[in-house]
């Protein structure tokens, strides 16, 4: 089977251009992290809201509303970015989820709050894939792994900002103000319109050669090799389905999808309920939100650390080990520990959940043949969204049973163990260069099959 060529940058990317794109994409991911992390921040206030009088189960459903929108966004935004431009779609995503926060802040009922959050979720579902594509395209080949990790670190840092906003303003101004802050990314839209470059690969592929040449000259970036669009052979969906679900990869697909579901269940469930669980354990609101901030800050740092370790030990061992650390730390939080010990355990929980899930996504991207990677990764992300919707509802259900908080921690710890087992049970992928899979997200995003080669 012939694999068509794609426009491939030569690697000549001036540092100022690479840094500019990285910073702008990082800001958009930070905005998304704030939007997603906001529910974990405002749950304690929603529990005591005298007007809405929500049950824990209802709060879990509210948290899942935005995630339901991201499920649709994850499947459809990436293809749209190839049709209409990555820059346009990224800006549209930012506008959509920011405007939704304006309406959510003034929502008169929980039902309207859930509806506008679901609509905003459409933008949340697309921003990561589009920002990642732009970041990688405008990164030198030797820095793609590092730049991807830095870009994605904006997600947990955004959740940290949400927690800090809650500590600073929620007690005095209420949860509506914290949601309203989520509309602030509208202020950066003019900056994105002016400074963020369009994808050169997209312009070349669409045949906008003159525009691509002008942009390439302005940025000092070597223009990607031109591709005759009409001569391209598009791989039919049948071939992609065979790559993902045929006998050689079926077990791997099942394992990776299972790991993705369990991992995101932990990330979303614990991210939503951690402040409330810690508050029910006797900590005041400020301390509970501080735990949430530490949880996400450790995840931001941990993603880079896990990625570096996986270069040496292989992704399967590294990711599985990280999930085991996370599971042990999550369960240990149910014990009667000193305050400083709980801070360490919360940090390790972020390391072994969000950070591990970040590197897992890079491993999934590199598991399949190049022509099927985008679809395979998108489908895996979609499966993870089901986990994202399940986590908050499951946490709310357990909280509503009025049982010991040990059960909350135990359930999320078991889910982390399930993710670790699923990753470890994944067979070595065809793109892995050693039994332990020494390929990394760097190779996943930086390597492409050259024109004229034959794939299986």
N, C-alpha and C positions, 0 to 999 in steps of 0.2 A: 504494500500500500504506500503510495507516494504522499509524503508530507509536504505541503506547500511552504514556501518561504514566507517570512514576514519581515517587515522593516526592522532592522536591527541597528541601534546606535553603535558607532564605532568606539565608544568609550571616551571620546573627547567632550567632557562636560566641565566648563569652568566652575571652580569652587563657588563663586558668588551665585551662579545660576542654581547649582545643586542645593546650596544652603537656603536660597530664597524659596524654592519649591518645597523643600523639606519643612521649613518653618510654617509656610501657609497651610500645607496639608496637615501638619501637626496641630495647628490651631483648630482646624475643622474637626479633627478626631477628638481633641480636648472638649470641644463643644458637644460632640456626641456623647462623650463619657459623662459630662455633666448632666445631660438630658437623661441618660439611662440610669446614672447613679442617684438621681434626685429622689427616686422613690424610697431608697434606703434611708435617705436623710429625713424625709417628711413623715415616714410611717409612725414614729412616736407621737407626732402632733395629730395625725389623722386618727389615731386610736382614741384620742381625747377630744376630737372635734364635736362640740355640742350640737351643731346643726345637722351634720351628716349622720352621726351615730353609726359608724361602720363597724361591722364585725371583722375579725381577722381574716376570715375567708373572703369577704368582700374586698378588703384591702389587697389581698393577693390577686384577685381578679383585676383590680385597677392597675396593679403593677404589670400584669401580663398584657394589658391593652396595647401599650406601645410596642411590645414585643410581637404581638400578632401582626401589626403593620410592618414590622421589620421583616417578617417572614415573606411577605409579598414583595417588599422592596428588594430583598436579597436576590430573588429570582429574576426580577425584571429590570432593575436599574442598570446593571452591568451591560446587558445587550443594548439597551438604549444609548449608553455612553459610546458604544462603537458606531451607532447609527448617526447620532447627533452631536457628538463631541464630549470629551471627558470634562473639560472645563465647564461647559454649560450645565452638564448634569450635576457636577459637584456643587456649583453655586445654587442650582435649583433645589438640591437636597438640603443645603444649609438654610435657605429661605423657608422651605416647607416645615422643617422641624422647629425652627425658631418661631415662626408665626403661630404654630400650634401651641407653643408655650404661652404666648400672649392670651390665647383663648382659654387654655387650661387654667391659668391663674385666676380668671374671672368666671370660671364655670359655675353655674348656679346649682347644679346637681352632680352626683357621682356619675350618672349615665353620660352626661355631656362631657365631663372630664375624661371619661374612658374613650368616648368617640373621638375627641380631638387628639388625644394621645395616640390613638390607633392611626389616625391620618398622618400625624407627625412621624409615626414609625416608618412610613413608606420612605421618607427621606433618610431616616436613621439606617435603614436596611441597605441603602445604596452607597452611603458616603465612604465606608471603609474600603470597599473594593475599588472605587474610582480614585480615592486618595492614594491608595497603595500603588495603583498602576502609574499614576503621575510621579510619585516619589521614586519608584524603581526606574522608570524611564529616564529621569533626569539625575540619576546617580551613576557615578563611575562604576564599572563592573566590580572593582575590588571593594566597594563600600556599600553594595546593595543590601547585604545582610544587616549591617550595622544601621544604615539609614532606615530600613524597614522596621527594625526594632525600636529605633528612636521615634519614628513616626507613630507607631502603634502604642508607644508609652503614653501618648496623650490621652488614651482612653481611660486608664486607671487614674491618671493625674486629674482628669476632668471630674471623676468621682470624688477625688480628694478635695477639689475646689468646692464641690457641692456640700461635702461634709463641713468644710471650714465656713462656708456661707451659712449653714445651719447653726453652727456654734455661735457665729457672730450676730445673726439677725433673727433667727426663728423664734426664740423665746420672747423677744420684744415685739416683733412685727408679724409673726405668724407664718404659716407654711405658704400662703399665697405669694409672699414676697420672694421666697426661695425659688418658687416656680417661675415667677416673673423675670428673675435674673437670667433664666434660661433663654430668654429672647434676645439677650445682649449680642449674640453672634450676628444679628442683622446689621450691627455697626461695622462689621468687617467685610460685608458684601461688596461695597465699593472698592475696597482694597483688593479683594479677589478678582473683581472685574478688570482692574487696571494692571495688577502685578502678576497674577497667576497666568503662566503661558498655557496655550492649548497644547495638546499632545502632537508632537511632530509626526509620530507614527500614524496617528489618525489622519492628519492632513495629507500625508503622502498616500495612504491607503485610499482615501476618498478622491484623490486626483487633484487636490488643491496645491499644485506644485509651486506656483508663484507665491502664494501666501506662506507656504512652508519655507521657501527660500528666504523670504524677508524675515520671518521669525527666527530662523536659524542664524542669519547674519546678525540680527539684533542681540541674540543671546550668546553668540559665540560658540554655539553648539554645532558639531558636525552633523549635517543632514543625514538621516537614515538612508540606506540604500533604497532606491525607488523600486516599487513592485508593480508589475502590470496587473491591475486589479481584475481585468477581464480574463486574464490567463490563470488566475488562481483556481485551484480545485478545492472546493469546500467539502469537508468531510461530512458525510451524511450522518444523521442522528443515529442510524443503525450502527455505524462503526464506533461511535462514542459509547453507545449502550453496551456493545460487545466488550469494549475496553474496561468499562466499569463493572459489568456484571457477568462477564464470561468466566469460565472455570478457573483461569489463571489468577483472577483478581477478586472473585466473588467472596472468598473468605476474608480477604483484606478489606474489602468494602464493608462487609458486615461488622468487622471488628472496629474499623475506623469510625463508622457511623455510630456504633454503640458508644465508643469513647467520646465522640463529639457530643452526643446527647447527654451522657452522664456528666461530662466536664462542664457544659454550659448550664446544666441544672444546678450544679454546685455554685458556679459563679453568680448566676442570677438569684437563686434562692438565698444564699448566704449574704449576697450583696444587698438584697431587699430587707432581710430580717435581722442582720447582725446587730444594728443599733438597738432594736427593740428587745432582742434576746438578752443583750448585755444589760439593758435597763431593767428588765425583769429579774436579772441576777443581782440587782442591788445598786447598780451604778447610776449616777445622775445623768441627765440628758447630755451635758457637755462631755463627760467622760465617754458615754456611749458613742457619740459622734467622733470623738478622738480615736476610738478603736476603729471606726469605719475609715477614717483618714489614713491610719497606719496600714490597714488592710490593703488599701489601694496603692499607697505609696510603695510598699514592699513589692507589690505586683509589677509596678512600673520598672523598678530596678531589676526584679527577678527575671523578667522576660529576656533582658540582655544577657544576664548571667547564665540562664538555662541554655540559651542559644549558643553561647560560647562553649559551655561544657559539652553540648551535644556534638560539636565539631570533633571532639576528641574521643568521647565514649560511644557515640552513635545516638540517634534520636530516640530509639525505642527504650533503651535502658534509662536514658536521662529523663525523658518525659514520664515514664512509669515511676521512676524513683521520686520525681517531684510530686506526683500525685499521692504517693504513699506518705511522703513528708506532710503534705497538706492534710491527708486523712487523719494521721496521728495527731497533728496540731489541732485540728477542728474538734476531735473528740476530747482532747485534753482540756479544752476550754470549758467543758462541763464540770470539771473538778474545782474544788475550792482552792484556787491558787492566789498567791499574792498579786497585787496590781501589776508589778513590773514583769512577772512571769506571763500574765495574760497578754501584755503588750507584745512580748516576744512570740507567743503562740499565735496571736492575730497576724503578725507580720509573716510568720511561716505559713499560715493559712492562705494569705494572699499569694505568697510565692508558689504554693502547691495547688493553687486553683486557677486564678486569672493568668498568672505568668505561664504556667504549664499549658493552659489552653491556647495561649498565643503561639507557642512553639509547635503545639499539635497541629494548628492550622497550616503552618509552614510545611510540616511533614506530609500532611494530606495533599497539599498542592504539588509536592514533588513525587508523590507515590505513583502517579499514572503517567502514561505516555504524553508527550507535549501537546498533541492535538486534542486531548481529552481533558486536560488539566482544568481549564476554566469551568467547564460544565461539571466536572466531578467535584471541584471545590465548592461551586455554588450549591450543588445538591447537598453536600455535607454541611455547609453553613445553614441550609434550610432545615436539615435534621436538628442541628444545634438550636435553632429557634424554637422548635418544639420543646426542647429541654429548658430553654429560657422561659417559656410560658408555664411549664410544669413546676419549676422551682419555687416561684413566689406563691403559687396556689398550694403546693404541698406544705410549704412553711406556714402559710396561713391556716391550713387545716389542722396541723399539729398544734399551733398556738391556740386555736379555738377549742382544743380538747382539754385545756387547763391541766395538762400533765407537766411533769418536771421538764425544765429546759434541756435536760440531758438528751431527751428524745430528738429535739431539733438538731443538736450537734451530731447525734448518732446517725441520723438519716443522711445528712450531708456528708459525713465521713464515709459511710458505706457507698455513697454515689462516687466519691473520689477513688475509693478502692476499686469499684467496678471500672472506672475509666483506666486505672493503672493496669488492671488485668487485660482489658480489651486491647490496649496499646501493645502490651507485651506479647499477646497472642497473635498480633498482626504478622503475617509472613513478610519476609524481605521483599520489597518492591523491585520491579524490573529496573528502575533508575538508580537503585542503591549500588554503590561501588564496593561494598564490603558486607559480610554477613550481618554486621551490626548497623548497617545503613549509615555510612559516614557522610552521606549527602545531607545538606542543610538547606534552610530557607534561602541562603545565599545562592546556592546552585539552582534551587527551584525557580527563583525569579530571574536569575542571570543567564541561564542556559536555554538555548533554543536549537532545534534541529536545523542544520543548514539546508539550503535548497538542494534538491536532487538526492537527498538521502532517502533511505527506505526504512519505514517503521513497521512494527508488527501490528 
